[in-house]
Each structure stands twice: as structure tokens, then as C-alpha cells.
Amino acid sequence: MINRIFLFLFAAAVLTKNKHTNIKSYHFLTPSDTTIHYPQEKHLKNVRQLTFGGNNAEAYFSPNGKYLIFQSDYAKWGNQCDQIYLYNLFKIPDLNPKKISTGLGRTTCAYFMPDNRHVIYASTHAANKDCPPVPERKQGKYVWPIYPDYDIYLTDIKTGKTIPFITGIGYDAEATVSPDGKKIVFTSDRSGDLELYVCDIDGKNIKQITHELGYDGGAFFSPDSKKIVFRASRPKTEQEIKEYKELLAQHLVQPTQMEIFTCNVDGSDMQQITHLGKANWAPFYHPSGKKIIFSSNHASSKAFQFNLYMINTDGTGLEKITYDKVFDSFPMFSPDGKKLVFSSNRNNGGTHDTNLFIADWVD
């Protein structure tokens, strides 16, 4: 584990431009400190930085709101690629979060089960204990790997016992749990395309709910557990379809053209919510169930500049939420709807680090 004193000093240096090195200084950052909070971000209050190095993302609350589960490749924690960690929100900042995954292979997309004790996440460790290679750009185009060795595992966060949960040929990942604790949605290419599947909370009774060509992923349930929101690419032209299929055959996708969709849990009533162009992704329902918060670069001149936006579920009322100049994504509301956690490149000292932030939510 990383030396606690070193991280204390590092975090203080990048968080504040004063001489404080005391951990207590973290708690007194105010909205006027625009390194972590911009004045236009009226829906965010009392913004606090939770991590201080590496790439930290996909932080999701436990059902009781006491913990976050997230993935990190922070080298100071002994990682060569993403592993899963438990963040104790009673210890902000929790500078030594507990590693939940095995430490082998690459992991992604962790989510709490209803009992607050077990988590599910995807991992490649059964196929190879080493980190799988990161793909190079294809003809100068940015691509995401769809590792076929990903299976979904269930882990007891207290004992560390890990067992296979959802397995099969090809990619199984991106699993999330319904608020009522009855269903799980995940992405798989078991049909030959990247589609959404729903199953019971025990991993049984798996059913495919999307069927159109394109990448369907990053799905979450609505607060009442009756709807699902997700990101999707929809190649239409002959050239787009050809390129999509060629990349998929190489276990790759190009996530530069995606829109936000919703449907019922059984896949019916499919609706495209955004028509913004570029990449719109990482959607999550507002606690009211009437709005969706998501990340987008549609208004940016630079492809890497993503901000959070919110939109009504009928596609009206688009509103910008964050104003960072580089990258904001992976928003999630706490179970009580009072807080928002997200990942951002803000306040990283000019590095490429992506850290976790939490804020009080103001409607």
C-alpha cells in the first residue's frame, strides 16, 4: 500500500495553493476554489476530492450510502491496471481504500448487491493473471477494448471470497443492480453483437433485451426499477456498419458516436433520448426518475473535453451541469438523492490523473 504520509503531502500540494500540509485542510475547500468547483456549477455544493492520483472511475454508492465501490489503476497502490476498491465515506478522504478484487488480471464495472456486503464486477483474471494489453489506435481512431476474457464475479467484501457469477463465451461486463434488488442488467457479446441482458439477482434467467446492431452498454435502472437508461452506438451507413463489424471482430469498439436511450426492463418502449452527435454516455437517472444526467462532448471543440449534462426523459430541457475544461464523467446519485459522485480531470496538477469527487446536490 502507498505510504500514507507521502499521499497526505501530495494531496495537500495539489489541492491547495497555500502552505497547508495538514489533512484537515481538505475539508475546508469552498466553492470559490475553482480548481475543484466552478462558479457556474449551481447544482453542486460542498465539492470534495476523494482520490489523489492515478485513474479512478466508475464510483458507485452502496445501497446504504456508506461506501463507494470504484476502479483504479493507481500505481502507488501496487496496480498495473484497474482493480476494484472500497471507499469508506466516513473517512473522507479515505487514503487507503480496501482492495476488493484479486489483484490479478484487469477488472471493471463494480456494483453493490442489495445486502451491502457483496459486490459484482468483471475481471479477466481467470484467463490470465497478467493485465491484458491496451489496444493501439486503429488508423488514428480512438478505440475501447472489449476483452473476451471478461466474466462477472461475486465477491464478499469482508472475507474476500470470490466466485464466478455470470460467465460465458466472450465479453460479460458492465453489470448494475436494480434499486429494488431484484434484477441485474449487463452487456454481453454472446449473441455476436454487444447487447443488453437482464437476469434475476442470483444471475439466473438471463434474457436479451436489445437487438439492434451497435454497442449497447453502461446501463442503469430507474429509481422505481421499471426502466433502463444506457448508451448506444447505431451504425447506419454501409461504411459505418462495415467498420463497426470489423472492429468488433477484433474485440474493439469506437466510442466516438453514442447517444442516450431508455427502455422498459423487458426491452419494450425503446426511446432515443439524445440527438446531440459525438459521444454521449455514462447516463444515470435523477432521483425523480424524470431526468437523466450524463457525460457529453457534443458542445466541445476538443474531443477529450467532456462535461456533465442533464436532460428530461422526453429529450427536452438539456442543461449543462459541470464546466471543467477537460473531463467530467461517471455521475451517480446517492440512494437518498442528496449527493453526486463523479470522476474528473480537474485539479490534477496538469497531469492526466482522473480522480473521484463528491458533492451535495442542489436541485
Secondary structure, 3 states (H helix, E strand, C coil): CCCHHHHHHHHHHHHCCCCCCCHHHHHHCCCCCCCCCCCCCCCEEEEEECCCCCEEEEEEECCCCCEEEEEECCHHHCCCCCEEEEEEHHHCCCCCCEECCCCCCCEEEEEECCCCCEEEEEECCCCCCCCCCCCCCECCECCEECCCCCEEEEEECCCCCEEEEECCCCCEEEEEECCCCCEEEEEECCCCCCEEEEEECCCCCCEECCCCCCCEEEEEECCCCCEEEEEECCCCCHHHHHHHHHHHHCCEECCCCEEEEEEECCCCCCEECCCCCCEEEEEEECCCCCEEEEEECCCCCCCCCEEEEEEECCCCCCEECCCCCCEEEEEEECCCCCEEEEEECCCCCCCCCEEEEEEEECC
